[in-house]
Amino acid sequence: MDSTGQSIGKRYARTDEIGIPYAITIDRQTQEDNTVTLRERDTMLQIRVPLGEVARLVQDIVQGRTSWKEVTESKKYPFHESKE
């Protein structure tokens, strides 16, 4: 958890640098629609995932039950454009 108050871009850069493969961002939109941004370090692609599904999704990817490529190609989750 990073609550430093820095811009999201700086937070992502820090997590990338230390090797965290997936970042979950809770933001204003989360309050509106109960979704979070899930960002993958290597591709920097971001998707919006319902809060209740994100833990299972990350677990499935990490444990090899699915891949990031399969998740993004399925188009089940909308892509999220960063507003840095």
Gaussian input, Z-matrix of N, CA and C with variables (Angstrom, degrees):
# hf/3-21g

backbone

0 1
 N
 C     1     B1
 C     2     B2     1     A1
 N     3     B3     2     A2     1     D1
 C     4     B4     3     A3     2     D2
 C     5     B5     4     A4     3     D3
 N     6     B6     5     A5     4     D4
 C     7     B7     6     A6     5     D5
 C     8     B8     7     A7     6     D6
 N     9     B9     8     A8     7     D7
 C    10    B10     9     A9     8     D8
 C    11    B11    10    A10     9     D9
 N    12    B12    11    A11    10    D10
 C    13    B13    12    A12    11    D11
 C    14    B14    13    A13    12    D12
 N    15    B15    14    A14    13    D13
 C    16    B16    15    A15    14    D14
 C    17    B17    16    A16    15    D15
 N    18    B18    17    A17    16    D16
 C    19    B19    18    A18    17    D17
 C    20    B20    19    A19    18    D18
 N    21    B21    20    A20    19    D19
 C    22    B22    21    A21    20    D20
 C    23    B23    22    A22    21    D21
 N    24    B24    23    A23    22    D22
 C    25    B25    24    A24    23    D23
 C    26    B26    25    A25    24    D24
 N    27    B27    26    A26    25    D25
 C    28    B28    27    A27    26    D26
 C    29    B29    28    A28    27    D27
 N    30    B30    29    A29    28    D28
 C    31    B31    30    A30    29    D29
 C    32    B32    31    A31    30    D30
 N    33    B33    32    A32    31    D31
 C    34    B34    33    A33    32    D32
 C    35    B35    34    A34    33    D33
 N    36    B36    35    A35    34    D34
 C    37    B37    36    A36    35    D35
 C    38    B38    37    A37    36    D36
 N    39    B39    38    A38    37    D37
 C    40    B40    39    A39    38    D38
 C    41    B41    40    A40    39    D39
 N    42    B42    41    A41    40    D40
 C    43    B43    42    A42    41    D41
 C    44    B44    43    A43    42    D42
 N    45    B45    44    A44    43    D43
 C    46    B46    45    A45    44    D44
 C    47    B47    46    A46    45    D45
 N    48    B48    47    A47    46    D46
 C    49    B49    48    A48    47    D47
 C    50    B50    49    A49    48    D48
 N    51    B51    50    A50    49    D49
 C    52    B52    51    A51    50    D50
 C    53    B53    52    A52    51    D51
 N    54    B54    53    A53    52    D52
 C    55    B55    54    A54    53    D53
 C    56    B56    55    A55    54    D54
 N    57    B57    56    A56    55    D55
 C    58    B58    57    A57    56    D56
 C    59    B59    58    A58    57    D57
 N    60    B60    59    A59    58    D58
 C    61    B61    60    A60    59    D59
 C    62    B62    61    A61    60    D60
 N    63    B63    62    A62    61    D61
 C    64    B64    63    A63    62    D62
 C    65    B65    64    A64    63    D63
 N    66    B66    65    A65    64    D64
 C    67    B67    66    A66    65    D65
 C    68    B68    67    A67    66    D66
 N    69    B69    68    A68    67    D67
 C    70    B70    69    A69    68    D68
 C    71    B71    70    A70    69    D69
 N    72    B72    71    A71    70    D70
 C    73    B73    72    A72    71    D71
 C    74    B74    73    A73    72    D72
 N    75    B75    74    A74    73    D73
 C    76    B76    75    A75    74    D74
 C    77    B77    76    A76    75    D75
 N    78    B78    77    A77    76    D76
 C    79    B79    78    A78    77    D77
 C    80    B80    79    A79    78    D78
 N    81    B81    80    A80    79    D79
 C    82    B82    81    A81    80    D80
 C    83    B83    82    A82    81    D81
 N    84    B84    83    A83    82    D82
 C    85    B85    84    A84    83    D83
 C    86    B86    85    A85    84    D84
 N    87    B87    86    A86    85    D85
 C    88    B88    87    A87    86    D86
 C    89    B89    88    A88    87    D87
 N    90    B90    89    A89    88    D88
 C    91    B91    90    A90    89    D89
 C    92    B92    91    A91    90    D90
 N    93    B93    92    A92    91    D91
 C    94    B94    93    A93    92    D92
 C    95    B95    94    A94    93    D93
 N    96    B96    95    A95    94    D94
 C    97    B97    96    A96    95    D95
 C    98    B98    97    A97    96    D96
 N    99    B99    98    A98    97    D97
 C   100   B100    99    A99    98    D98
 C   101   B101   100   A100    99    D99
 N   102   B102   101   A101   100   D100
 C   103   B103   102   A102   101   D101
 C   104   B104   103   A103   102   D102
 N   105   B105   104   A104   103   D103
 C   106   B106   105   A105   104   D104
 C   107   B107   106   A106   105   D105
 N   108   B108   107   A107   106   D106
 C   109   B109   108   A108   107   D107
 C   110   B110   109   A109   108   D108
 N   111   B111   110   A110   109   D109
 C   112   B112   111   A111   110   D110
 C   113   B113   112   A112   111   D111
 N   114   B114   113   A113   112   D112
 C   115   B115   114   A114   113   D113
 C   116   B116   115   A115   114   D114
 N   117   B117   116   A116   115   D115
 C   118   B118   117   A117   116   D116
 C   119   B119   118   A118   117   D117
 N   120   B120   119   A119   118   D118
 C   121   B121   120   A120   119   D119
 C   122   B122   121   A121   120   D120
 N   123   B123   122   A122   121   D121
 C   124   B124   123   A123   122   D122
 C   125   B125   124   A124   123   D123
 N   126   B126   125   A125   124   D124
 C   127   B127   126   A126   125   D125
 C   128   B128   127   A127   126   D126
 N   129   B129   128   A128   127   D127
 C   130   B130   129   A129   128   D128
 C   131   B131   130   A130   129   D129
 N   132   B132   131   A131   130   D130
 C   133   B133   132   A132   131   D131
 C   134   B134   133   A133   132   D132
 N   135   B135   134   A134   133   D133
 C   136   B136   135   A135   134   D134
 C   137   B137   136   A136   135   D135
 N   138   B138   137   A137   136   D136
 C   139   B139   138   A138   137   D137
 C   140   B140   139   A139   138   D138
 N   141   B141   140   A140   139   D139
 C   142   B142   141   A141   140   D140
 C   143   B143   142   A142   141   D141
 N   144   B144   143   A143   142   D142
 C   145   B145   144   A144   143   D143
 C   146   B146   145   A145   144   D144
 N   147   B147   146   A146   145   D145
 C   148   B148   147   A147   146   D146
 C   149   B149   148   A148   147   D147
 N   150   B150   149   A149   148   D148
 C   151   B151   150   A150   149   D149
 C   152   B152   151   A151   150   D150
 N   153   B153   152   A152   151   D151
 C   154   B154   153   A153   152   D152
 C   155   B155   154   A154   153   D153
 N   156   B156   155   A155   154   D154
 C   157   B157   156   A156   155   D155
 C   158   B158   157   A157   156   D156
 N   159   B159   158   A158   157   D157
 C   160   B160   159   A159   158   D158
 C   161   B161   160   A160   159   D159
 N   162   B162   161   A161   160   D160
 C   163   B163   162   A162   161   D161
 C   164   B164   163   A163   162   D162
 N   165   B165   164   A164   163   D163
 C   166   B166   165   A165   164   D164
 C   167   B167   166   A166   165   D165
 N   168   B168   167   A167   166   D166
 C   169   B169   168   A168   167   D167
 C   170   B170   169   A169   168   D168
 N   171   B171   170   A170   169   D169
 C   172   B172   171   A171   170   D170
 C   173   B173   172   A172   171   D171
 N   174   B174   173   A173   172   D172
 C   175   B175   174   A174   173   D173
 C   176   B176   175   A175   174   D174
 N   177   B177   176   A176   175   D175
 C   178   B178   177   A177   176   D176
 C   179   B179   178   A178   177   D177
 N   180   B180   179   A179   178   D178
 C   181   B181   180   A180   179   D179
 C   182   B182   181   A181   180   D180
 N   183   B183   182   A182   181   D181
 C   184   B184   183   A183   182   D182
 C   185   B185   184   A184   183   D183
 N   186   B186   185   A185   184   D184
 C   187   B187   186   A186   185   D185
 C   188   B188   187   A187   186   D186
 N   189   B189   188   A188   187   D187
 C   190   B190   189   A189   188   D188
 C   191   B191   190   A190   189   D189
 N   192   B192   191   A191   190   D190
 C   193   B193   192   A192   191   D191
 C   194   B194   193   A193   192   D192
 N   195   B195   194   A194   193   D193
 C   196   B196   195   A195   194   D194
 C   197   B197   196   A196   195   D195
 N   198   B198   197   A197   196   D196
 C   199   B199   198   A198   197   D197
 C   200   B200   199   A199   198   D198
 N   201   B201   200   A200   199   D199
 C   202   B202   201   A201   200   D200
 C   203   B203   202   A202   201   D201
 N   204   B204   203   A203   202   D202
 C   205   B205   204   A204   203   D203
 C   206   B206   205   A205   204   D204
 N   207   B207   206   A206   205   D205
 C   208   B208   207   A207   206   D206
 C   209   B209   208   A208   207   D207
 N   210   B210   209   A209   208   D208
 C   211   B211   210   A210   209   D209
 C   212   B212   211   A211   210   D210
 N   213   B213   212   A212   211   D211
 C   214   B214   213   A213   212   D212
 C   215   B215   214   A214   213   D213
 N   216   B216   215   A215   214   D214
 C   217   B217   216   A216   215   D215
 C   218   B218   217   A217   216   D216
 N   219   B219   218   A218   217   D217
 C   220   B220   219   A219   218   D218
 C   221   B221   220   A220   219   D219
 N   222   B222   221   A221   220   D220
 C   223   B223   222   A222   221   D221
 C   224   B224   223   A223   222   D222
 N   225   B225   224   A224   223   D223
 C   226   B226   225   A225   224   D224
 C   227   B227   226   A226   225   D225
 N   228   B228   227   A227   226   D226
 C   229   B229   228   A228   227   D227
 C   230   B230   229   A229   228   D228
 N   231   B231   230   A230   229   D229
 C   232   B232   231   A231   230   D230
 C   233   B233   232   A232   231   D231
 N   234   B234   233   A233   232   D232
 C   235   B235   234   A234   233   D233
 C   236   B236   235   A235   234   D234
 N   237   B237   236   A236   235   D235
 C   238   B238   237   A237   236   D236
 C   239   B239   238   A238   237   D237
 N   240   B240   239   A239   238   D238
 C   241   B241   240   A240   239   D239
 C   242   B242   241   A241   240   D240
 N   243   B243   242   A242   241   D241
 C   244   B244   243   A243   242   D242
 C   245   B245   244   A244   243   D243
 N   246   B246   245   A245   244   D244
 C   247   B247   246   A246   245   D245
 C   248   B248   247   A247   246   D246
 N   249   B249   248   A248   247   D247
 C   250   B250   249   A249   248   D248
 C   251   B251   250   A250   249   D249

   B1=1.4401
   B2=1.5208
   B3=1.3208
   B4=1.4549
   B5=1.5216
   B6=1.2950
   B7=1.4660
   B8=1.5314
   B9=1.3361
   B10=1.4594
   B11=1.5148
   B12=1.3282
   B13=1.4496
   B14=1.5149
   B15=1.3246
   B16=1.4584
   B17=1.5293
   B18=1.3311
   B19=1.4608
   B20=1.5273
   B21=1.3231
   B22=1.4696
   B23=1.5260
   B24=1.3358
   B25=1.4630
   B26=1.5201
   B27=1.3203
   B28=1.4656
   B29=1.5243
   B30=1.3123
   B31=1.4719
   B32=1.5177
   B33=1.3396
   B34=1.4637
   B35=1.5272
   B36=1.3146
   B37=1.4722
   B38=1.5257
   B39=1.3205
   B40=1.4668
   B41=1.5333
   B42=1.3229
   B43=1.4673
   B44=1.5295
   B45=1.3329
   B46=1.4662
   B47=1.5231
   B48=1.3217
   B49=1.4668
   B50=1.5300
   B51=1.3155
   B52=1.4684
   B53=1.5283
   B54=1.3451
   B55=1.4540
   B56=1.5127
   B57=1.3103
   B58=1.4631
   B59=1.5256
   B60=1.3459
   B61=1.4639
   B62=1.5290
   B63=1.3240
   B64=1.4649
   B65=1.5235
   B66=1.3231
   B67=1.4640
   B68=1.5238
   B69=1.3020
   B70=1.4567
   B71=1.5223
   B72=1.3147
   B73=1.4545
   B74=1.5187
   B75=1.3158
   B76=1.4566
   B77=1.5229
   B78=1.3217
   B79=1.4623
   B80=1.5269
   B81=1.3242
   B82=1.4719
   B83=1.5255
   B84=1.3174
   B85=1.4690
   B86=1.5208
   B87=1.3244
   B88=1.4629
   B89=1.5284
   B90=1.3030
   B91=1.4672
   B92=1.5217
   B93=1.3297
   B94=1.4571
   B95=1.5256
   B96=1.3556
   B97=1.4662
   B98=1.5301
   B99=1.3326
   B100=1.4690
   B101=1.5306
   B102=1.3498
   B103=1.4646
   B104=1.5238
   B105=1.3222
   B106=1.4637
   B107=1.5201
   B108=1.3138
   B109=1.4566
   B110=1.5203
   B111=1.3305
   B112=1.4588
   B113=1.5196
   B114=1.3341
   B115=1.4644
   B116=1.5148
   B117=1.3282
   B118=1.4609
   B119=1.5225
   B120=1.3015
   B121=1.4661
   B122=1.5292
   B123=1.3216
   B124=1.4595
   B125=1.5273
   B126=1.3211
   B127=1.4708
   B128=1.5247
   B129=1.3228
   B130=1.4582
   B131=1.5273
   B132=1.3314
   B133=1.4628
   B134=1.5157
   B135=1.3307
   B136=1.4552
   B137=1.5206
   B138=1.3199
   B139=1.4534
   B140=1.5239
   B141=1.3203
   B142=1.4596
   B143=1.5195
   B144=1.3247
   B145=1.4595
   B146=1.5261
   B147=1.3311
   B148=1.4659
   B149=1.5282
   B150=1.3036
   B151=1.4591
   B152=1.5243
   B153=1.3062
   B154=1.4578
   B155=1.5213
   B156=1.3336
   B157=1.4718
   B158=1.5181
   B159=1.3215
   B160=1.4633
   B161=1.5292
   B162=1.3153
   B163=1.4717
   B164=1.5240
   B165=1.3198
   B166=1.4733
   B167=1.5276
   B168=1.3228
   B169=1.4592
   B170=1.5191
   B171=1.3262
   B172=1.4687
   B173=1.5289
   B174=1.3122
   B175=1.4673
   B176=1.5320
   B177=1.3236
   B178=1.4649
   B179=1.5210
   B180=1.3309
   B181=1.4679
   B182=1.5242
   B183=1.3111
   B184=1.4719
   B185=1.5308
   B186=1.3151
   B187=1.4654
   B188=1.5293
   B189=1.3317
   B190=1.4584
   B191=1.5220
   B192=1.3243
   B193=1.4702
   B194=1.5281
   B195=1.3143
   B196=1.4610
   B197=1.5164
   B198=1.3143
   B199=1.4714
   B200=1.5307
   B201=1.3175
   B202=1.4581
   B203=1.5283
   B204=1.3216
   B205=1.4659
   B206=1.5278
   B207=1.3316
   B208=1.4694
   B209=1.5271
   B210=1.3179
   B211=1.4669
   B212=1.5186
   B213=1.3361
   B214=1.4665
   B215=1.5269
   B216=1.3175
   B217=1.4654
   B218=1.5204
   B219=1.3301
   B220=1.4635
   B221=1.5237
   B222=1.3260
   B223=1.4594
   B224=1.5325
   B225=1.3300
   B226=1.4684
   B227=1.5242
   B228=1.3313
   B229=1.4607
   B230=1.5295
   B231=1.3238
   B232=1.4697
   B233=1.5257
   B234=1.3182
   B235=1.4501
   B236=1.5196
   B237=1.3226
   B238=1.4631
   B239=1.5154
   B240=1.3069
   B241=1.4585
   B242=1.5065
   B243=1.3080
   B244=1.4602
   B245=1.5172
   B246=1.3236
   B247=1.4660
   B248=1.5122
   B249=1.3327
   B250=1.4702
   B251=1.5038
   A1=108.02
   A2=114.72
   A3=120.23
   A4=108.13
   A5=115.94
   A6=120.51
   A7=110.12
   A8=115.95
   A9=121.22
   A10=113.44
   A11=117.41
   A12=120.07
   A13=113.26
   A14=117.48
   A15=120.62
   A16=109.74
   A17=116.08
   A18=120.60
   A19=109.88
   A20=115.30
   A21=119.53
   A22=110.69
   A23=117.05
   A24=120.20
   A25=112.15
   A26=117.02
   A27=120.81
   A28=110.45
   A29=116.69
   A30=119.54
   A31=110.52
   A32=116.43
   A33=119.41
   A34=110.65
   A35=117.15
   A36=120.65
   A37=110.57
   A38=116.77
   A39=120.54
   A40=110.77
   A41=117.36
   A42=118.99
   A43=110.73
   A44=117.02
   A45=120.29
   A46=110.42
   A47=115.82
   A48=121.62
   A49=112.31
   A50=117.10
   A51=118.69
   A52=112.51
   A53=116.45
   A54=119.98
   A55=116.86
   A56=118.33
   A57=120.35
   A58=107.89
   A59=118.57
   A60=120.38
   A61=114.97
   A62=118.22
   A63=121.29
   A64=109.59
   A65=115.07
   A66=120.36
   A67=108.58
   A68=115.60
   A69=122.19
   A70=106.96
   A71=115.87
   A72=120.44
   A73=110.21
   A74=114.63
   A75=122.05
   A76=105.67
   A77=116.43
   A78=120.04
   A79=110.43
   A80=115.88
   A81=119.82
   A82=111.96
   A83=115.86
   A84=119.35
   A85=111.40
   A86=117.51
   A87=121.76
   A88=109.98
   A89=116.30
   A90=120.51
   A91=111.44
   A92=116.97
   A93=121.45
   A94=113.22
   A95=116.00
   A96=118.21
   A97=115.02
   A98=117.12
   A99=121.48
   A100=113.33
   A101=116.43
   A102=120.20
   A103=108.95
   A104=115.92
   A105=122.92
   A106=108.28
   A107=115.66
   A108=119.83
   A109=108.29
   A110=116.18
   A111=122.37
   A112=106.16
   A113=116.00
   A114=122.13
   A115=109.74
   A116=115.57
   A117=121.41
   A118=108.73
   A119=116.28
   A120=122.74
   A121=113.39
   A122=118.65
   A123=120.90
   A124=113.39
   A125=117.49
   A126=120.47
   A127=111.92
   A128=116.77
   A129=124.38
   A130=112.35
   A131=116.54
   A132=119.53
   A133=109.27
   A134=115.00
   A135=121.38
   A136=109.52
   A137=116.10
   A138=121.22
   A139=109.05
   A140=116.11
   A141=121.56
   A142=107.54
   A143=115.81
   A144=122.84
   A145=108.73
   A146=117.67
   A147=118.65
   A148=110.51
   A149=115.54
   A150=121.76
   A151=112.06
   A152=117.12
   A153=121.16
   A154=114.84
   A155=117.78
   A156=121.69
   A157=113.78
   A158=118.19
   A159=120.28
   A160=113.23
   A161=118.61
   A162=120.20
   A163=110.63
   A164=116.43
   A165=120.81
   A166=110.58
   A167=116.91
   A168=120.64
   A169=111.15
   A170=117.15
   A171=120.26
   A172=109.79
   A173=117.13
   A174=120.79
   A175=110.99
   A176=117.27
   A177=120.73
   A178=112.14
   A179=116.59
   A180=119.99
   A181=110.58
   A182=116.89
   A183=121.68
   A184=111.19
   A185=116.87
   A186=120.42
   A187=113.13
   A188=117.69
   A189=121.43
   A190=115.79
   A191=118.03
   A192=119.67
   A193=111.45
   A194=116.13
   A195=123.52
   A196=106.96
   A197=116.48
   A198=120.12
   A199=109.04
   A200=114.74
   A201=119.38
   A202=109.71
   A203=116.29
   A204=120.75
   A205=110.63
   A206=116.97
   A207=119.84
   A208=111.31
   A209=116.41
   A210=120.80
   A211=110.29
   A212=117.05
   A213=119.15
   A214=111.68
   A215=117.81
   A216=119.98
   A217=112.70
   A218=117.38
   A219=120.51
   A220=111.82
   A221=116.44
   A222=123.25
   A223=112.85
   A224=116.33
   A225=120.44
   A226=110.42
   A227=114.96
   A228=120.93
   A229=108.82
   A230=117.79
   A231=119.37
   A232=111.89
   A233=115.81
   A234=120.26
   A235=108.49
   A236=114.29
   A237=121.15
   A238=107.79
   A239=116.50
   A240=121.01
   A241=109.09
   A242=116.61
   A243=121.85
   A244=109.98
   A245=115.72
   A246=121.35
   A247=110.53
   A248=116.52
   A249=121.45
   A250=110.94
   D1=131.35
   D2=-178.75
   D3=-122.20
   D4=109.07
   D5=179.06
   D6=-119.62
   D7=38.73
   D8=-175.78
   D9=-73.29
   D10=-18.01
   D11=-178.08
   D12=87.12
   D13=1.36
   D14=177.80
   D15=-76.76
   D16=166.46
   D17=179.09
   D18=-61.70
   D19=155.42
   D20=-179.74
   D21=-61.17
   D22=-34.84
   D23=178.20
   D24=-60.96
   D25=-41.95
   D26=178.55
   D27=-68.80
   D28=-36.24
   D29=178.10
   D30=-65.94
   D31=-44.41
   D32=177.44
   D33=-61.96
   D34=-42.46
   D35=179.81
   D36=-59.58
   D37=-41.19
   D38=179.83
   D39=-65.84
   D40=-43.48
   D41=179.85
   D42=-67.96
   D43=-36.48
   D44=176.31
   D45=-61.41
   D46=-44.38
   D47=-177.13
   D48=-61.56
   D49=-37.63
   D50=-178.85
   D51=-90.47
   D52=-0.43
   D53=170.81
   D54=92.25
   D55=19.07
   D56=177.95
   D57=-75.45
   D58=118.08
   D59=-172.68
   D60=-73.93
   D61=-29.26
   D62=-177.55
   D63=-133.80
   D64=133.66
   D65=177.76
   D66=-117.71
   D67=135.48
   D68=176.78
   D69=-110.35
   D70=124.88
   D71=-178.48
   D72=-115.25
   D73=124.75
   D74=173.67
   D75=-98.85
   D76=125.71
   D77=-175.03
   D78=-139.19
   D79=-167.74
   D80=-179.09
   D81=-59.94
   D82=-38.20
   D83=-179.33
   D84=-62.34
   D85=-29.95
   D86=178.15
   D87=-57.55
   D88=-41.73
   D89=179.46
   D90=-65.76
   D91=-30.79
   D92=-177.70
   D93=-79.21
   D94=-43.07
   D95=-171.55
   D96=-131.43
   D97=10.31
   D98=177.48
   D99=59.87
   D100=34.46
   D101=174.28
   D102=-118.07
   D103=160.94
   D104=176.15
   D105=-128.16
   D106=161.47
   D107=174.20
   D108=-91.44
   D109=130.50
   D110=173.69
   D111=-112.27
   D112=120.88
   D113=-177.03
   D114=-117.91
   D115=134.67
   D116=178.24
   D117=-100.44
   D118=129.81
   D119=-173.22
   D120=-59.62
   D121=-47.96
   D122=-170.89
   D123=-71.37
   D124=-39.24
   D125=179.97
   D126=-94.68
   D127=-20.33
   D128=-175.08
   D129=64.33
   D130=12.91
   D131=175.50
   D132=-72.36
   D133=146.59
   D134=-179.70
   D135=-128.13
   D136=137.77
   D137=176.04
   D138=-127.93
   D139=158.43
   D140=175.12
   D141=-99.78
   D142=126.34
   D143=-175.51
   D144=-126.46
   D145=135.94
   D146=175.20
   D147=-56.23
   D148=139.07
   D149=-178.02
   D150=-52.52
   D151=-39.57
   D152=-178.49
   D153=-72.45
   D154=-9.55
   D155=-178.60
   D156=-108.76
   D157=-16.42
   D158=-168.77
   D159=-65.33
   D160=-40.54
   D161=-178.59
   D162=-63.42
   D163=-44.49
   D164=179.81
   D165=-65.61
   D166=-40.67
   D167=179.76
   D168=-61.77
   D169=-47.95
   D170=178.99
   D171=-62.41
   D172=-42.14
   D173=178.10
   D174=-60.38
   D175=-43.31
   D176=178.70
   D177=-62.53
   D178=-39.91
   D179=178.68
   D180=-67.70
   D181=-48.59
   D182=-177.01
   D183=-63.28
   D184=-37.24
   D185=-178.63
   D186=-87.79
   D187=4.41
   D188=173.58
   D189=80.65
   D190=11.49
   D191=178.30
   D192=-75.64
   D193=-20.69
   D194=173.53
   D195=-152.04
   D196=173.48
   D197=178.97
   D198=-124.33
   D199=161.38
   D200=177.60
   D201=-59.26
   D202=-40.63
   D203=179.38
   D204=-60.30
   D205=-45.37
   D206=178.61
   D207=-61.78
   D208=-40.95
   D209=-179.33
   D210=-63.77
   D211=-47.89
   D212=-177.12
   D213=-71.57
   D214=-34.44
   D215=179.55
   D216=-73.85
   D217=-22.65
   D218=-179.65
   D219=-69.22
   D220=-22.75
   D221=-178.21
   D222=60.01
   D223=19.35
   D224=175.69
   D225=-65.68
   D226=-35.73
   D227=-177.86
   D228=-111.88
   D229=132.78
   D230=-178.58
   D231=-70.29
   D232=146.71
   D233=175.16
   D234=-71.51
   D235=149.63
   D236=-179.61
   D237=-119.04
   D238=128.39
   D239=176.89
   D240=-93.28
   D241=130.36
   D242=178.67
   D243=-69.35
   D244=143.16
   D245=178.60
   D246=-112.95
   D247=43.85
   D248=-178.02
   D249=-68.44

